[in-house]
Amino acid sequence: MLTRLVTGLGLRVHCGTAVREIHPAADGRVGGVTLTDGTALDARLVVFSAGVRPRDELAGPAGLATGGRGGFLVDDLCRTEDPHIWAVGECAAVRGRTYGLVAPGYRMAELVADRLLDRPTAPFADPDTAAKLKLLGVDVASFGDAHAETEGALEYVLRDDTAGTYAKLVLDPEGRVLRGGVLAGDATAYRTLRALTGRELTAPPDLLLSAPGPGGPPPPPRAADAA
């Protein structure tokens, strides 16, 4: 559904591939690219979305371990191998994983503050990775167990090709407790659903998702490519 909405904006989407080679033009600028699936595309601009790169250059001189993809390696209390050194935010790899979102960073900061003040606190677990974005004018959101990784989880999917909307709710095995979900094309229900995550549903799934919302804006005149 997201591919359909983005295509309607004038983009051509290439999934399951990446840029293998960038070809220069006669003036030395970008002239085109070849994807890993062999597709050749004319291009005048190439944009890489590289994600988060942890600032962990102090780890080596300090003799501290780092995660497999960078970041100070910390335990579930955000403490490094040195009990006097802590790390939080995007430079920390909690049990080897770096979180590139603000909510987990806030939780890490709260946890370390509690430890420094000798206040009781729960270990870092199940961080809030919910996110609501507007992708090229198209509303997208995810929250909780969006990929139904919890054992026995049920998925309720509501897709409306006419309206250009997609919604998936992940429920517990009894279908009563909301575990997470994904919204595309219309994220009107995001705030309500996020607040319900981990709680028993207050209404049937179709009613929770019934709030109307807009589709994508009208397409621009020219097409582009996204890989």
C-alpha positions, -999 to +999 in steps of 0.1 A: +000+000+000+028+024+008+045+016-025+012+024-042+008+057-024+044+067-031+041+057-068+010+079-070+032+108-059+054+103-091+081+081-077+093+047-090+101+024-062+128-003-064+125-028-035+150-055-025+179-038-041+205-011-035+230+011-054+259-009-067+277+017-088+275+054-094+284+066-129+299+100-135+287+124-163+310+142-186+312+172-163+322+150-134+289+151-116+265+121-112+252+108-145+235+075-135+235+045-112+234+008-115+214-012-089+224-045-075+197-062-095+213-048-127+188-020-133+204+011-148+189+045-140+198+080-152+204+102-122+216+138-115+213+135-077+219+105-054+208+107-017+218+081+008+198+076+040+226+062+061+208+061+095+226+066+129+263+063+133+272+062+171+298+086+183+320+061+202+355+073+193+364+076+230+357+039+236+391+027+223+414+050+244+392+043+274+395+005+269+357+001+266+340-025+244+316-014+216+286-031+199+288-049+166+275-019+148+292+007+170+282+024+202+295+020+238+284-015+248+263-012+280+241-035+300+204-031+308+213-004+333+232+016+306+266+009+323+298+000+304+324-025+316+338+003+338+312+007+366+319+044+368+311+051+331+276+051+316+263+058+281+229+069+269+212+078+237+224+071+202+261+065+213+250+036+235+245+000+224+222-016+250+230-053+250+245-046+216+217-027+200+217+010+191+184+029+191+181+058+167+149+072+183+144+099+210+121+080+233+146+052+241+172+079+247+149+096+272+144+063+290+181+057+292+187+091+307+160+086+333+175+052+342+210+065+347+197+095+366+179+072+390+210+051+395+233+081+401+207+093+427+205+058+442+168+056+434+151+023+425+146+018+388+137-009+363+162-022+338+161-010+302+136-033+285+110-030+257+118+006+248+092+028+232+100+027+195+067+041+183+071+066+154+047+087+134+061+102+102+050+119+070+068+102+042+066+124+011+033+137+024+019+102+032+012+095+069+029+064+083+032+051+118+042+021+138+040+013+175+046-016+199+051-051+185+045-039+149+059-071+133+040-095+155+071-110+170+053-120+202+046-157+203+010-165+193+002-129+183-028-123+160-029-098+132-060-078+122-055-061+089-078-035+074-069-024+038-089+000+017-074+004-018-100+030-028-091+053+001-054+044-001-051+033+036-037+003+053-038-006+090-026-036+110-032-043+146-012-069+165-032-086+193-025-111+220-035-148+213-069-141+227-074-111+205-082-088+234-050-070+242-034-046+218+003-054+213+012-030+184+004-020+149+012-003+116-007+025+098-001+039+063-021+065+043-040+076+074-025+078+109-055+095+126-059+067+151-022+066+160-025+086+193-054+065+206-039+032+196-005+040+210-021+049+244-039+015+243-008-006+236-005-032+263-041-028+273-074-045+266-092-031+235-119-006+243-138-014+211-136-039+182-106-033+160-127-021+130-142+007+151-108+018+165-096+022+129-128+037+115-118+074+118-116+089+083-084+103+070-070+118+038-050+099+012-018+113-003-016+147-020-018+150-058+013+137-077+040+160-090+045+163-128+078+143-130+088+110-117+119+100-096+134+068-084+138+055-049+157+024-039 
